[in-house]
Amino acid sequence: MKSHTIVGAQTLESVLVNYPANAFLNMGVEIARSHHEHWDGSGYPDGLAGDLIPLAARIVTVGDQYDALRSTRPYKAPFPHDRVVRILTEGDGRTLPEHFDPRVLDAFRAAEGDFARIWDEFATEGGPTEPPAHQGHREGPFPG
């Protein structure tokens, strides 16, 4: 399971060869590889800590953990929003606040109501009837 970070990064790197200046792909590589790194250095695959973890990955880490805790898994039932907020901000023995960039965790605290609203909006049976409209769409598989 832990290899998914490296496999994901390598997959995006193989596309990046054809689009080396693409900022989205470069960020995608960082996110794929580092979204399980922990602020305190206890994560994987590289054991990065603090500001050595790319900012985009630090942000995605909180969203990824929120999603994992709110979602049904074969080994657990979904947790309600209030419990997830407590786990992320206070810890539960497995997930600890020390795993997250304190500034990103502060931003999560400030926006946790938005997380609940967005989750409720998209987690309803069948999801939204149409995907959101994207503005500024550019031709080709990867802009830039």
PABA-184943 format. One record per atom (N, C-alpha, C, CB): residue in three letters; x, z, y. Coordinates in pm, whole numbers, plus 32768, in hexadecimal, padded with zeros to 4 digits. Glycine has a CB too. Layout:
N
AlaXZY ...
***
This chain:
144
Met805280007F88 Met800080008000 Met80568000807E Met7FA380798000 Lys80C3804C807D Lys8116805480F5 Lys81597FCF8116 Lys817F80BE80E4 Ser81617F7580B7 Ser81A37EF480D0 Ser814F7E978127 Ser81C27EB0804D His80CF7EB8813D His807B7E5C818B His80AE7E4B821A His7FEC7E8E818E Thr80F37EAE824E Thr81297EA282D5 Thr81967E3782DA Thr815F7F288306 Ile81EB7E378277 Ile825A7DD78273 Ile82267D4C824F Ile82C57E03820D Val81CC7D4481EE Val81947CC281C7 Val81487C84823C Val81367CD1814D Gly80FB7CD38283 Gly80B27CA082F7 Gly81107C6D8363 Gly80587D0B8331 Ala81787CBA8380 Ala81D97C8F83E6 Ala82207C1083BB Ala823F7CFF8401 Gln82487C09833C Gln828D7B91830B Gln82337B16830F Gln82BF7BA7827C Thr81B57B2982F2 Thr81567ABA82F7 Thr814B7A838384 Thr80CD7AE682C5 Leu813D7ADC83E5 Leu81347AB08470 Leu81B97A7584A0 Leu810B7B2484CA Glu82287AAC8471 Glu82AB7A748497 Glu82BB79E58464 Glu831C7ACC845F Ser827F79C783F1 Ser8289793E83BC Ser823E78DB8415 Ser82527938832D Val81D579078457 Val818C78B484B6 Val81D678B0853B Val80FB78E884CA Leu8213791F855E Leu825B792B85DD Leu82CD78C685E8 Leu829179B885ED Val8302789A8577 Val836D78358578 Val833F77B885C3 Val8396781084E8 Asn82C1779485B4 Asn828B771D85F7 Asn825D77398686 Asn821976E685A7 Tyr824B77B786A9 Tyr821977DD872E Tyr826B78548764 Tyr818178018728 Pro82ED78468771 Pro834378B98791 Pro832578FD8816 Pro83D1788E8790 Ala82EC78B68874 Ala82D078F288F7 Ala8244792E8900 Ala82E2788B8963 Asn81FA792B8894 Asn8170795A8899 Asn816B79F3889E Asn812279268820 Ala81417A27890E Ala813D7AB88923 Ala80DD7AFD88C2 Ala81147AD789B2 Phe806D7ABC88A1 Phe800D7AF98846 Phe80477B0987BA Phe7F8C7AA68840 Leu808C7AA3878B Leu80CA7AAC8707 Leu81397B148705 Leu81027A2486DD Asn818A7B17876F Asn81F37B7D8776 Asn81B87C098773 Asn82467B6A87F5 Met814C7C1D87BD Met810A7C9F87BC Met80CE7CBB8733 Met809E7CA5882A Gly80967C5486F5 Gly805D7C64866F Gly80C37C918609 Gly80207BE48642 Val813C7C5B8613 Val81A87C8585B9 Val81C47D1A85CE Val82297C3085D1 Glu81D07D43864D Glu81EA7DD1866B Glu817B7E2B8635 Glu81F87DE58702 Ile80FE7E028649 Ile808E7E53861B Ile808C7E5A8582 Ile80097E1A864F Ala80997DE78541 Ala80947DE584AF Ala80FF7E408474 Ala80A57D56847B Arg81787E3684A7 Arg81E77E83846F Arg81DD7F188492 Arg826B7E4B84A1 Ser81B27F3A8509 Ser81C37FC3853B Ser814480158549 Ser82057FBF85BD His80D17FE4851B His8055802F8532 His804680AC84DB His7FDF7FD5851B His80A480C38481 His80A481418434 His811C81988455 His80A38123839E Glu8162817684C1 Glu81CC81CE84F2 Glu81898243853A Glu823181818551 His81C882B68537 His8191832D8577 His81EB835985E9 His817F83A08512 Trp81AE83878653 Trp81F583B486CA Trp8264841686A7 Trp819483F3872E Asp824B846B8643 Asp82AE84D0861B Asp8316849C85B9 Asp8267854785DE Gly8311841B8598 Gly837583DF8540 Gly835583E784AC Gly83F684208557 Ser82E1841B8488 Ser82C0842F83FB Ser827783B883BB Ser826B84AA83EC Gly8268834A8404 Gly821E82D883CF Gly827782758385 Gly81D78291843E Tyr82408200836F Tyr828981978327 Tyr8269810F8365 Tyr82648198828F Pro82B680A7834E Pro8320809882E9 Pro83AC80BB831C Pro8320800A82B8 Asp83BE80CC839E Asp844580DC83D5 Asp846481698404 Asp8458807D8447 Gly840381C483FF Gly841A824D842E Gly8436825484C3 Gly848C828983E3 Leu83FB81F6850F Leu840C81F785A1 Leu83C5826F85DC Leu83D8817485E0 Ala83F3829B8650 Ala83B5830D8695 Ala83AB82EE872A Ala8405838F867E Gly8349832F8769 Gly833C832887FA Gly8335829B882F Gly83AE836F883B Asp837A8287889F Asp8375820688E4 Asp83BA81968899 Asp83B28213896B Leu83FC81B2882A Leu8435814687D7 Leu83C780F8878F Leu849881818770 Ile835281348782 Ile82DF80EF8746 Ile82A5809487B3 Ile82728155870F Pro829280148796 Pro82597FBB87FC Pro81D27FF0882F Pro82467F2C87C2 Leu81BC7FE688B0 Leu8142801B88EE Leu80C47FE388AD Leu81407FFC8983 Ala80BF7F628893 Ala80477F288856 Ala802A7F6A87CF Ala80587E8F8844 Ala80917F868782 Ala807D7FC98701 Ala804C80588714 Ala80FF7FC886B0 Arg807F809D877A Arg805181268795 Arg7FBD812987B8 Arg80A281658806 Ile7F9080C58800 Ile7F0280BC8824 Ile7EAE809B87A9 Ile7EED80518893 Val7ED98037875D Val7E8E800E86E6 Val7E888080867F Val7ECE7F9086A7 Thr7EF080D08678 Thr7EF2813F8618 Thr7E79819A8629 Thr7F7381908629 Val7E5781BA86A4 Val7DE3821186BC Val7D6281CB8692 Val7DDB823B8751 Gly7D52814D86B9 Gly7CDB81038691 Gly7CD180F085FB Gly7CD9807B86D5 Asp7D4280D585BA Asp7D4580C38529 Asp7D1E814484E2 Asp7DD1809684FB Gln7D5281B58511 Gln7D31823684D5 Gln7C9E825884EC Gln7D8B82A5850D Tyr7C6D823C8564 Tyr7BDF82538581 Tyr7B898203851F Tyr7BBD822C8615 Asp7BA881838510 Asp7B5D812C84B6 Asp7B64815E8426 Asp7B92809C84BF Ala7BD9818483F9 Ala7BE881B3836F Ala7B95822F8355 Ala7C7B81D08350 Leu7B92828A83B4 Leu7B46830583A2 Leu7AAF82EE83AC Leu7B71836B8409 Arg7A8582918400 Arg79F68274840E Arg79BF821F839B Arg79DC822D8492 Ser7A1781D88354 Ser79ED817982ED Ser79DE81B98263 Ser7A51810782E4 Thr7987817E8214 Thr797C81A38187 Thr79F6816E813E Thr78F8816B8147 Arg7A2E81C080EA Arg7A9E819A8095 Arg7A7981C18006 Arg7B2481DE80C3 Pro7AB881837FA3 Pro7A9881A87F19 Pro7AAE823D7EFD Pro7AEB81567EB8 Tyr7B07827B7F49 Tyr7B2B83077F32 Tyr7AEB83687F95 Tyr7BC083157F39 Lys7A9A83357FF5 Lys7A5C83908056 Lys79E383508099 Lys7AC183BA80BF Ala798983A780C3 Ala7916837C8112 Ala7941836C81A3 Ala789F83E28106 Pro78F6831F81F2 Pro79198311827F Pro7905839582CA Pro78C682A282C1 Phe795B83AF8329 Phe795084278379 Phe7906840883FB Phe79DB84638396 Pro78B88468842D Pro7874845384AE Pro78DA84588521 Pro780684BE84C4 His78B3841D858F His790A84118604 His79468497862D His78BB83D78679 Asp78F584FF8639 Asp792785818668 Asp799585B7860E Asp78B585E68672 Arg798485A5858C Arg79EC85D4852E Arg7A6C8582853F Arg79BA85CA849B Val7A5F84FF8552 Val7AD584AA8564 Val7B1F84D285E3 Val7AAC8414856B Val7AD884EC864E Val7B18851786CB Val7B65859886B3 Val7AAF852A873C Arg7B2A85F7866C Arg7B6F8675864D Arg7BED865C85FA Arg7B1186D58601 Ile7BE386068595 Ile7C5685EA8540 Ile7CC785AD8593 Ile7C2F858C84CD Leu7CA7854B85E7 Leu7D0F85088635 Leu7D4C8564869D Leu7CD6848D8678 Thr7CFC85B886DB Thr7D2E8609874A Thr7D5E86948722 Thr7CC2861787B1 Glu7D2E86C886AE Glu7D55874D8682 Glu7D9F874C85FD Glu7CDC87A68677 Gly7D8A86E485AF Gly7DC986D9852C Gly7D72871184BE Gly7E4E871E852D Asp7D9586E98443 Asp7D4E871C83CD Asp7DAE8739835B Asp7CE386B883A0 Gly7E2E87428378 Gly7E9287598312 Gly7ED486D982E1 Gly7E5487A1829E Arg7E89866D82DD Arg7EC085EA82B7 Arg7EDB85968333 Arg7E5F859F8257 Thr7E79858D838A Thr7E898549840B Thr7EA285B58473 Thr7E0A84F28430 Leu7F0785A084C5 Leu7F2D86048529 Leu7F3885C285B3 Leu7FB386478503 Pro7F19860B861C Pro7F2985D286A2 Pro7FB985A586BD Pro7EFF8638870B Glu801985E4867C Glu80A785C0868E Glu80C68534865B Glu80FF86258647 His806A84FA8610 His807D847185DE His8069840A864C His801C8455856C Phe8029842F86B9 Phe800083D08720 Phe804A83E687A2 Phe7F6A83DA8737 Asp8062837987E9 Asp809983808870 Asp803A83D788C2 Asp80AB82F088AF Pro806B844288FF Pro8011849B894B Pro7FC3845389B9 Pro8061850B8989 Arg800083EF89F8 Arg7FBA83A58A61 Arg7F4983508A27 Arg801C834C8AB0 Val7F62831689B3 Val7EF982C78971 Val7E8A83238941 Val7F34827588FA Leu7EAE8397890C Leu7E4A83F888E0 Leu7DF8842A8956 Leu7E8D846E8898 Asp7E36843F89C9 Asp7DEB84648A42 Asp7D8A83F68A69 Asp7E4B84828AB7 Ala7DB583798A60 Ala7D5B83088A7F Ala7CE883048A1C Ala7DA982838A7D Phe7D03831F899D Phe7C9883258939 Phe7C338392895E Phe7CD2833F88AC Arg7C6584088980 Arg7C0B847689A7 Arg7BAF844C8A19 Arg7C5C84F489CF Ala7BEA84078A7B Ala7B9C83DC8AF0 Ala7B3583728ACC Ala7BFA83A78B5D Ala7B5183248A63 Ala7AF982B48A40 Ala7AAF82C989BC Ala7B4982348A37 Glu7AB383428985 Glu7A7983558900 Glu79E4833688FB Glu7A8F83E388D2 Gly799E83488967 Gly79118321896B Gly78FF828B895B Gly78D1835089ED Asp795B823E8994 Asp795781AC8984 Asp7972818588F3 Asp79BE816989E1 Phe79CD81CD88B1 Phe79E781B38823 Phe796681C487D3 Phe7A55821187ED Ala791E823187EC Ala78A1824A87A3 Ala783B81DD87BF Ala786782D487CA Arg782D81B8883E Arg77CB81518862 Arg77ED80CB8820 Arg77C5814288FB Ile786A80A48827 Ile7893802487EB Ile788380298754 Ile792580038810 Trp78A880988717 Trp789880A58686 Trp780480958661 Trp78CD812F8654 Asp77AF80DC86A7 Asp772080D58689 Asp76EA8048869E Asp76D2813786E1 Glu771880048704 Glu76E97F7D8721 Glu77107F1B86B2 Glu77217F4D87A6 Phe778A7F248682 Phe77BB7EC38620 Phe77AB7EEE8590 Phe78497EA5863B Ala778E7F6C8579 Ala77807F9D84F0 Ala76F07F9784BF Ala77B5802A84E6 Thr76947F6C8514 Thr760A7F6284E8 Thr76007EF7847D Thr75AC7F44855E Glu75A07F038428 Glu758F7EA383BB Glu75877E1583F2 Glu75107EC38369 Gly75DB7DC083BC Gly75DE7D3583E8 Gly76357D1D8462 Gly75547D088406 Gly765E7D8584A9 Gly76B37D73851E Gly766C7D27858B Gly77327D2D84F8 Pro76B77CFB85ED Pro767A7CB0865B Pro76497C298629 Pro76DE7C9C86CF Thr75E47BF5866C Thr75AB7B75863F Thr76057B008661 Thr75237B61867D Glu76577B0C86C8 Glu76B47AA286EE Glu77387AE28713 Glu767B7A4C8763 Pro77A77A9C86F7 Pro78267AD38725 Pro782B7AD287BC Pro789D7A8486EA Pro78797B2D87F7 Pro78827B2D8889 Pro78C07AAC88BB Pro78D47BA688BA Ala78937A808930 Ala78CA7A06896C Ala79587A22899C Ala787179D489E2 His79B179C48985 His7A3B79D389B2 His7A5079788A29 His7A9F79B18940 Gln7A8479B08A91 Gln7A9E79638B09 Gln7B2F79358B07 Gln7A8179B78B89 Gly7B4878C38B40 Gly7BCF78928B4B Gly7C08785D8AC9 Gly7C2778FD8B7F His7BB378318A6D His7BE277FB89EE His7C3A77818A07 His7B6A77D68993 Arg7CA9777D89BF Arg7D05770C89CE Arg7D0B76C2894A Arg7D93773C89FA Glu7D2476428953 Glu7D2C75EE88DB Glu7DA676118889 Glu7D2E755A8901 Gly7DA075F38809 Gly7E10760A87AF Gly7E047691876C Gly7E93760187FA Pro7E4F76A48701 Pro7E42772186B6 Pro7E79779A86FF Pro7E8777148633 Phe7EDF77878753 Phe7F1B77F78799 Phe7F3D77CF8826 Phe7F987829874F Pro7EFD780E8889 Pro7F1D77EB8913 Pro7FAD78138933 Pro7EBB782E8975 Gly7FE877C8898C Gly806D77EC89BE Gly80D777B1896C Gly807E787E89C2 
***
